[in-house]
Amino acid sequence: MRRATEQALSVPAFRTPVDCTPWVLGGLWPTELNEPRPETASLAAYLRNDLHRIADSANQKLREINEAGLAEPARQAEEARVINVARAFAVLRVESTIRHLRQEPLGFQPEYLSLGTVPDEPTRVVRREHSEPTVVIEHHDAERPTAAAPPEMAADVPPPPSEAPEIDWATVKSDPLAEPQPAPVRMPEPTPEPEPTPDPPAPVRMPTPQPDPPTPPAPRRDKAVAATQVESSDSRLRRLLTFVARQEPGLAWAVGDRSDGSTVLATDLAHGWIPPGVSLPAGVELLLPQRRRGNLNDIIGHTEHRLTYRPGDGFASPTDLDVTSPDLDVRRLEAVPDLGWRLAEATHWRDGLPRMVHTMAKAGAAGTGVVDAELDVLRVHLDTARYQVFSQYPDVGDRLFCNCLLLAATEAIASGDQVAANYHFAWYIELTAVKVEGWGQQP
């Protein structure tokens, strides 16, 4: 019996699948959508579908964590991280919907206005305290053009004009006391000549900026340091790799020098595609749109020298060389003919895409302009798709990946970034064309 009891206790109890939907979506549904109305029915349906997609992706990730066999502390930490990230995406999605309903612009202008009115009152009180003891203000009325701030105080001081004549009477009686103060000021007026004597030191101060030219040696040192660092290809590749890996540390990255002298950058996410939202350094090339199989080394291809980053690897301490300038033209590919028209056709009645994506694609292609609130909602849809793609990393489904490509291309063309729109849509054309030629269903 004892052995049977021990064996029974050693067998783990049945564990129901984890459902984090209450933690991710609890209390987020906007009150404006509680009562069904015809004008908000479609918006509520889009919001409900997106929120359930976020929760389903988080539940799928939690199931993978439970099956990974991690230790209890590590498992709990990973589960908490997944739930927090999903909750953050859900909050962004709901906030964008609320702004769209209320037609509020992005930002917090009312708060800034309220903060601006508060400090005005104490400043007025402080200025009044200075104006009461100082009688010289009346004598220097003629000098007011030199100061620009007093006119504002004059608007606040007019209520007590009676005090001014009283002070004048007091000053008339105490003229001998008031005269010594202006006297030293007026007396030196005929004797400004001794004052020019301090003026010669002024030119002495003027040449002092001339010795400032020793500052140029500093850039010379920077050039020397840069030269030594350019000589080291390993340090240059490490700098480029760190620049992109810090932005998306959850992906695997590789950068290498080819035999022709070019530098190629790639990731193992979806055949080497670079997701939107990642700033790319100048001086690198990206992989052309193409289906690729294998690990990161197989995807990037042959290189003379290569550095890789894996999720969890540390970063070197930043140095002066780590300053890397981004370049928007890195994503430049051969122009897709009729980009706007073909993008609008691809997003029309696309399964899994909100209806507004087609509308935004047509507006961006026509150049008619896009409302900021609608562009913000589109970016939330794109962030949701990116989160779903990253949750399936490294094996991403074709349909989800193609929807993310269309969202990225639509967001780019609506924002006026033709280079990025052409890049993402070129990937979409290549992947869908391969599926069609292989007699498969279009993703």
MIFISE-475016 format. One record per residue (C-alpha): x, y, z; chain. Coordinates in steps of 0.2 Angstrom, whole numbers. Layout:
<nodes>
+-------+-------+-------+-----+
|     X |     Y |     Z | mol |
+-------+-------+-------+-----+
|     X |     Y |     Z |   A |
...
+-------+-------+-------+-----+
</nodes>
This chain:
<nodes>
+-------+-------+-------+-----+
|     X |     Y |     Z | mol |
+-------+-------+-------+-----+
|     0 |     0 |     0 |   A |
|    14 |    12 |     4 |   A |
|    23 |     9 |   -12 |   A |
|     6 |    11 |   -22 |   A |
|     3 |    27 |   -13 |   A |
|    21 |    33 |   -17 |   A |
|    19 |    29 |   -35 |   A |
|     2 |    38 |   -36 |   A |
|     9 |    53 |   -28 |   A |
|    24 |    53 |   -40 |   A |
|    13 |    54 |   -55 |   A |
|     8 |    72 |   -60 |   A |
|   -10 |    76 |   -58 |   A |
|   -20 |    80 |   -73 |   A |
|   -18 |    98 |   -78 |   A |
|   -31 |   108 |   -87 |   A |
|   -25 |   119 |  -101 |   A |
|   -21 |   137 |   -95 |   A |
|   -33 |   150 |  -101 |   A |
|   -26 |   168 |   -99 |   A |
|   -41 |   176 |  -107 |   A |
|   -48 |   184 |   -91 |   A |
|   -31 |   191 |   -87 |   A |
|   -28 |   198 |  -104 |   A |
|   -45 |   205 |  -108 |   A |
|   -53 |   208 |   -92 |   A |
|   -61 |   225 |   -90 |   A |
|   -54 |   231 |  -106 |   A |
|   -71 |   232 |  -116 |   A |
|   -75 |   250 |  -119 |   A |
|   -92 |   256 |  -112 |   A |
|   -96 |   265 |  -129 |   A |
|   -98 |   248 |  -137 |   A |
|  -109 |   240 |  -123 |   A |
|  -125 |   245 |  -132 |   A |
|  -126 |   238 |  -150 |   A |
|  -129 |   252 |  -163 |   A |
|  -128 |   251 |  -182 |   A |
|  -114 |   264 |  -184 |   A |
|  -103 |   254 |  -171 |   A |
|  -107 |   236 |  -175 |   A |
|   -93 |   233 |  -187 |   A |
|   -81 |   242 |  -176 |   A |
|   -86 |   231 |  -161 |   A |
|   -84 |   216 |  -172 |   A |
|   -66 |   220 |  -177 |   A |
|   -61 |   224 |  -160 |   A |
|   -69 |   208 |  -153 |   A |
|   -60 |   198 |  -166 |   A |
|   -43 |   206 |  -163 |   A |
|   -44 |   204 |  -144 |   A |
|   -48 |   186 |  -146 |   A |
|   -34 |   183 |  -158 |   A |
|   -22 |   191 |  -145 |   A |
|   -29 |   180 |  -131 |   A |
|   -28 |   164 |  -142 |   A |
|   -10 |   168 |  -147 |   A |
|    -6 |   170 |  -128 |   A |
|   -14 |   154 |  -124 |   A |
|    -5 |   145 |  -138 |   A |
|    11 |   152 |  -131 |   A |
|     7 |   146 |  -113 |   A |
|     4 |   128 |  -119 |   A |
|    21 |   128 |  -128 |   A |
|    29 |   134 |  -111 |   A |
|    20 |   120 |  -101 |   A |
|    26 |   107 |  -113 |   A |
|    44 |   113 |  -113 |   A |
|    47 |   105 |   -96 |   A |
|    55 |   121 |   -88 |   A |
|    58 |   123 |   -70 |   A |
|    44 |   130 |   -59 |   A |
|    52 |   147 |   -57 |   A |
|    57 |   149 |   -75 |   A |
|    40 |   143 |   -81 |   A |
|    31 |   155 |   -70 |   A |
|    42 |   170 |   -76 |   A |
|    39 |   165 |   -94 |   A |
|    20 |   164 |   -92 |   A |
|    19 |   181 |   -83 |   A |
|    29 |   189 |   -97 |   A |
|    18 |   182 |  -110 |   A |
|     2 |   187 |  -101 |   A |
|     9 |   205 |   -98 |   A |
|    14 |   207 |  -117 |   A |
|    -3 |   201 |  -122 |   A |
|   -11 |   213 |  -110 |   A |
|    -1 |   227 |  -117 |   A |
|    -6 |   224 |  -135 |   A |
|   -25 |   222 |  -130 |   A |
|   -24 |   239 |  -121 |   A |
|   -16 |   247 |  -136 |   A |
|   -30 |   240 |  -147 |   A |
|   -44 |   246 |  -136 |   A |
|   -36 |   263 |  -134 |   A |
|   -35 |   265 |  -153 |   A |
|   -53 |   260 |  -154 |   A |
|   -59 |   273 |  -141 |   A |
|   -49 |   287 |  -149 |   A |
|   -57 |   282 |  -166 |   A |
|   -75 |   283 |  -158 |   A |
|   -72 |   299 |  -149 |   A |
|   -62 |   306 |  -164 |   A |
|   -49 |   312 |  -152 |   A |
|   -31 |   317 |  -159 |   A |
|   -16 |   308 |  -153 |   A |
|    -7 |   316 |  -138 |   A |
|   -12 |   324 |  -122 |   A |
|   -15 |   342 |  -126 |   A |
|   -29 |   345 |  -112 |   A |
|   -16 |   340 |   -99 |   A |
|    -3 |   351 |  -105 |   A |
|   -15 |   366 |  -105 |   A |
|   -20 |   362 |   -88 |   A |
|    -2 |   361 |   -82 |   A |
|     1 |   377 |   -91 |   A |
|   -12 |   387 |   -81 |   A |
|    -7 |   382 |   -64 |   A |
|    11 |   389 |   -64 |   A |
|     4 |   406 |   -70 |   A |
|    -4 |   410 |   -53 |   A |
|    12 |   408 |   -42 |   A |
|    23 |   418 |   -54 |   A |
|    11 |   433 |   -53 |   A |
|    12 |   432 |   -34 |   A |
|    31 |   432 |   -34 |   A |
|    31 |   447 |   -46 |   A |
|    20 |   457 |   -35 |   A |
|    31 |   454 |   -21 |   A |
|    46 |   461 |   -31 |   A |
|    36 |   476 |   -37 |   A |
|    30 |   482 |   -19 |   A |
|    47 |   485 |   -11 |   A |
|    56 |   491 |   -27 |   A |
|    52 |   510 |   -29 |   A |
|    65 |   511 |   -43 |   A |
|    52 |   504 |   -55 |   A |
|    44 |   521 |   -56 |   A |
|    60 |   530 |   -59 |   A |
|    65 |   517 |   -73 |   A |
|    49 |   518 |   -82 |   A |
|    58 |   526 |   -96 |   A |
|    70 |   511 |   -97 |   A |
|    56 |   499 |   -99 |   A |
|    60 |   496 |  -117 |   A |
|    76 |   487 |  -112 |   A |
|    66 |   474 |  -102 |   A |
|    52 |   464 |  -112 |   A |
|    44 |   456 |   -97 |   A |
|    38 |   471 |   -86 |   A |
|    24 |   475 |   -99 |   A |
|    16 |   459 |   -93 |   A |
|    17 |   465 |   -75 |   A |
|    10 |   482 |   -79 |   A |
|    -6 |   473 |   -84 |   A |
|    -7 |   464 |   -67 |   A |
|    -2 |   480 |   -57 |   A |
|   -15 |   492 |   -63 |   A |
|   -27 |   488 |   -49 |   A |
|   -17 |   497 |   -36 |   A |
|   -13 |   514 |   -44 |   A |
|   -16 |   523 |   -28 |   A |
|    -1 |   516 |   -20 |   A |
|    10 |   523 |   -34 |   A |
|     6 |   542 |   -29 |   A |
|     8 |   538 |   -11 |   A |
|    25 |   531 |   -14 |   A |
|    30 |   547 |   -25 |   A |
|    25 |   558 |   -10 |   A |
|    36 |   547 |     1 |   A |
|    50 |   548 |   -11 |   A |
|    48 |   567 |   -13 |   A |
|    51 |   569 |     6 |   A |
|    65 |   557 |     6 |   A |
|    73 |   564 |   -10 |   A |
|    91 |   565 |    -1 |   A |
|    89 |   546 |     1 |   A |
|    83 |   543 |   -16 |   A |
|    96 |   554 |   -24 |   A |
|   112 |   545 |   -19 |   A |
|   105 |   530 |   -28 |   A |
|   102 |   538 |   -45 |   A |
|   117 |   550 |   -42 |   A |
|   130 |   537 |   -44 |   A |
|   121 |   531 |   -59 |   A |
|   120 |   548 |   -67 |   A |
|   137 |   555 |   -62 |   A |
|   146 |   541 |   -71 |   A |
|   136 |   546 |   -86 |   A |
|   148 |   561 |   -89 |   A |
|   162 |   549 |   -84 |   A |
|   160 |   534 |   -95 |   A |
|   178 |   536 |  -100 |   A |
|   184 |   526 |   -85 |   A |
|   171 |   513 |   -90 |   A |
|   179 |   510 |  -107 |   A |
|   195 |   506 |   -96 |   A |
|   186 |   490 |   -92 |   A |
|   181 |   488 |  -110 |   A |
|   199 |   484 |  -115 |   A |
|   197 |   468 |  -105 |   A |
|   182 |   464 |  -115 |   A |
|   192 |   462 |  -131 |   A |
|   204 |   452 |  -120 |   A |
|   189 |   440 |  -117 |   A |
|   185 |   441 |  -136 |   A |
|   202 |   433 |  -140 |   A |
|   198 |   420 |  -127 |   A |
|   187 |   411 |  -139 |   A |
|   201 |   411 |  -152 |   A |
|   211 |   398 |  -141 |   A |
|   195 |   387 |  -142 |   A |
|   201 |   381 |  -159 |   A |
|   210 |   367 |  -149 |   A |
|   193 |   359 |  -150 |   A |
|   196 |   353 |  -168 |   A |
|   210 |   340 |  -161 |   A |
|   195 |   331 |  -153 |   A |
|   187 |   326 |  -170 |   A |
|   204 |   322 |  -176 |   A |
|   206 |   309 |  -162 |   A |
|   188 |   303 |  -167 |   A |
|   194 |   301 |  -185 |   A |
|   209 |   291 |  -179 |   A |
|   198 |   280 |  -168 |   A |
|   186 |   277 |  -182 |   A |
|   200 |   273 |  -194 |   A |
|   206 |   260 |  -182 |   A |
|   189 |   253 |  -180 |   A |
|   185 |   252 |  -199 |   A |
|   201 |   242 |  -201 |   A |
|   194 |   229 |  -189 |   A |
|   180 |   220 |  -199 |   A |
|   175 |   210 |  -184 |   A |
|   171 |   226 |  -174 |   A |
|   161 |   234 |  -188 |   A |
|   151 |   218 |  -190 |   A |
|   148 |   217 |  -171 |   A |
|   142 |   235 |  -171 |   A |
|   130 |   232 |  -185 |   A |
|   124 |   216 |  -177 |   A |
|   121 |   224 |  -160 |   A |
|   112 |   239 |  -169 |   A |
|    98 |   227 |  -175 |   A |
|    98 |   214 |  -162 |   A |
|    95 |   227 |  -148 |   A |
|    79 |   232 |  -157 |   A |
|    72 |   214 |  -158 |   A |
|    82 |   203 |  -146 |   A |
|    69 |   189 |  -148 |   A |
|    75 |   185 |  -166 |   A |
|    91 |   177 |  -172 |   A |
|   102 |   189 |  -183 |   A |
|   117 |   186 |  -194 |   A |
|   128 |   199 |  -203 |   A |
|   143 |   194 |  -214 |   A |
|   154 |   201 |  -228 |   A |
|   153 |   193 |  -245 |   A |
|   168 |   191 |  -257 |   A |
|   162 |   206 |  -267 |   A |
|   164 |   217 |  -252 |   A |
|   146 |   219 |  -248 |   A |
|   138 |   216 |  -231 |   A |
|   123 |   206 |  -230 |   A |
|   110 |   206 |  -215 |   A |
|    97 |   193 |  -212 |   A |
|    86 |   184 |  -199 |   A |
|    79 |   167 |  -198 |   A |
|    61 |   174 |  -197 |   A |
|    51 |   169 |  -213 |   A |
|    64 |   166 |  -226 |   A |
|    75 |   181 |  -221 |   A |
|    62 |   194 |  -221 |   A |
|    65 |   209 |  -210 |   A |
|    50 |   214 |  -200 |   A |
|    43 |   232 |  -200 |   A |
|    48 |   244 |  -186 |   A |
|    67 |   239 |  -186 |   A |
|    79 |   253 |  -191 |   A |
|    92 |   246 |  -202 |   A |
|   110 |   252 |  -202 |   A |
|   118 |   260 |  -217 |   A |
|   130 |   250 |  -228 |   A |
|   121 |   233 |  -227 |   A |
|   111 |   224 |  -240 |   A |
|    95 |   213 |  -237 |   A |
|    91 |   196 |  -245 |   A |
|    80 |   196 |  -260 |   A |
|    62 |   190 |  -258 |   A |
|    63 |   171 |  -260 |   A |
|    58 |   155 |  -251 |   A |
|    72 |   148 |  -241 |   A |
|    74 |   133 |  -230 |   A |
|    86 |   128 |  -216 |   A |
|    95 |   137 |  -202 |   A |
|   101 |   155 |  -201 |   A |
|   118 |   150 |  -209 |   A |
|   109 |   142 |  -224 |   A |
|    97 |   157 |  -226 |   A |
|   111 |   170 |  -226 |   A |
|   121 |   160 |  -239 |   A |
|   140 |   160 |  -241 |   A |
|   150 |   174 |  -233 |   A |
|   169 |   177 |  -230 |   A |
|   166 |   182 |  -212 |   A |
|   151 |   181 |  -202 |   A |
|   144 |   185 |  -185 |   A |
|   127 |   179 |  -177 |   A |
|   116 |   183 |  -163 |   A |
|   104 |   171 |  -154 |   A |
|    90 |   175 |  -142 |   A |
|    98 |   176 |  -125 |   A |
|   115 |   181 |  -130 |   A |
|   123 |   196 |  -121 |   A |
|   128 |   213 |  -129 |   A |
|   145 |   221 |  -128 |   A |
|   147 |   237 |  -118 |   A |
|   143 |   252 |  -129 |   A |
|   157 |   262 |  -135 |   A |
|   159 |   278 |  -146 |   A |
|   159 |   267 |  -161 |   A |
|   142 |   260 |  -157 |   A |
|   134 |   276 |  -165 |   A |
|   127 |   269 |  -181 |   A |
|   116 |   280 |  -192 |   A |
|   100 |   271 |  -199 |   A |
|    96 |   272 |  -218 |   A |
|    79 |   270 |  -225 |   A |
|    85 |   265 |  -242 |   A |
|    92 |   248 |  -236 |   A |
|    75 |   241 |  -240 |   A |
|    75 |   247 |  -258 |   A |
|    71 |   234 |  -271 |   A |
|    66 |   234 |  -289 |   A |
|    50 |   244 |  -290 |   A |
|    34 |   234 |  -292 |   A |
|    24 |   240 |  -306 |   A |
|     7 |   247 |  -302 |   A |
|    11 |   245 |  -283 |   A |
|    -4 |   255 |  -277 |   A |
|   -17 |   247 |  -288 |   A |
|   -10 |   229 |  -285 |   A |
|    -9 |   232 |  -266 |   A |
|   -27 |   238 |  -266 |   A |
|   -33 |   223 |  -276 |   A |
|   -23 |   211 |  -264 |   A |
|   -31 |   218 |  -249 |   A |
|   -49 |   218 |  -256 |   A |
|   -59 |   205 |  -247 |   A |
|   -44 |   197 |  -240 |   A |
|   -48 |   184 |  -227 |   A |
|   -41 |   189 |  -210 |   A |
|   -39 |   208 |  -214 |   A |
|   -50 |   221 |  -207 |   A |
|   -60 |   231 |  -221 |   A |
|   -51 |   247 |  -217 |   A |
|   -35 |   240 |  -223 |   A |
|   -42 |   240 |  -241 |   A |
|   -48 |   258 |  -239 |   A |
|   -31 |   264 |  -232 |   A |
|   -22 |   255 |  -246 |   A |
|   -33 |   264 |  -259 |   A |
|   -31 |   281 |  -250 |   A |
|   -12 |   279 |  -249 |   A |
|   -10 |   274 |  -267 |   A |
|   -21 |   289 |  -273 |   A |
|   -11 |   301 |  -261 |   A |
|   -27 |   308 |  -255 |   A |
|   -21 |   308 |  -237 |   A |
|   -25 |   298 |  -222 |   A |
|   -33 |   303 |  -205 |   A |
|   -20 |   301 |  -191 |   A |
|   -33 |   292 |  -180 |   A |
|   -36 |   279 |  -194 |   A |
|   -17 |   277 |  -197 |   A |
|   -15 |   274 |  -178 |   A |
|   -29 |   260 |  -179 |   A |
|   -20 |   253 |  -194 |   A |
|    -3 |   252 |  -184 |   A |
|   -12 |   243 |  -170 |   A |
|   -18 |   230 |  -182 |   A |
|     0 |   229 |  -189 |   A |
|     7 |   227 |  -171 |   A |
|    -6 |   213 |  -167 |   A |
|    -1 |   204 |  -183 |   A |
|    18 |   206 |  -179 |   A |
|    14 |   199 |  -161 |   A |
|     6 |   184 |  -169 |   A |
|    20 |   181 |  -181 |   A |
|    33 |   182 |  -167 |   A |
|    22 |   170 |  -156 |   A |
|    24 |   157 |  -170 |   A |
|    43 |   160 |  -173 |   A |
|    52 |   152 |  -181 |   A |
|    39 |   142 |  -190 |   A |
|    27 |   155 |  -196 |   A |
|    11 |   150 |  -206 |   A |
|    10 |   157 |  -224 |   A |
|    -7 |   164 |  -222 |   A |
|    -3 |   174 |  -206 |   A |
|    14 |   179 |  -213 |   A |
|     6 |   186 |  -230 |   A |
|    -7 |   195 |  -220 |   A |
|     7 |   203 |  -210 |   A |
|    16 |   208 |  -226 |   A |
|     0 |   216 |  -233 |   A |
|    -3 |   226 |  -217 |   A |
|    15 |   232 |  -217 |   A |
|    14 |   237 |  -235 |   A |
|    -2 |   246 |  -232 |   A |
|     5 |   255 |  -217 |   A |
|    20 |   261 |  -226 |   A |
|    11 |   267 |  -242 |   A |
|    -2 |   276 |  -230 |   A |
|    13 |   284 |  -221 |   A |
|    21 |   290 |  -237 |   A |
|    36 |   277 |  -236 |   A |
|    36 |   270 |  -254 |   A |
|    52 |   261 |  -251 |   A |
|    46 |   250 |  -237 |   A |
|    29 |   247 |  -245 |   A |
|    38 |   241 |  -261 |   A |
|    49 |   230 |  -250 |   A |
|    35 |   221 |  -240 |   A |
|    24 |   219 |  -256 |   A |
|    38 |   212 |  -266 |   A |
|    39 |   198 |  -253 |   A |
|    21 |   195 |  -254 |   A |
|    21 |   194 |  -273 |   A |
|    36 |   182 |  -272 |   A |
|    28 |   170 |  -259 |   A |
|    11 |   170 |  -267 |   A |
|    18 |   167 |  -284 |   A |
|    28 |   152 |  -278 |   A |
|    12 |   144 |  -270 |   A |
|     2 |   147 |  -286 |   A |
|    15 |   139 |  -297 |   A |
|    16 |   124 |  -286 |   A |
|    -3 |   121 |  -288 |   A |
|    -6 |   126 |  -270 |   A |
|   -19 |   136 |  -262 |   A |
|   -14 |   155 |  -262 |   A |
|    -9 |   159 |  -244 |   A |
+-------+-------+-------+-----+
</nodes>
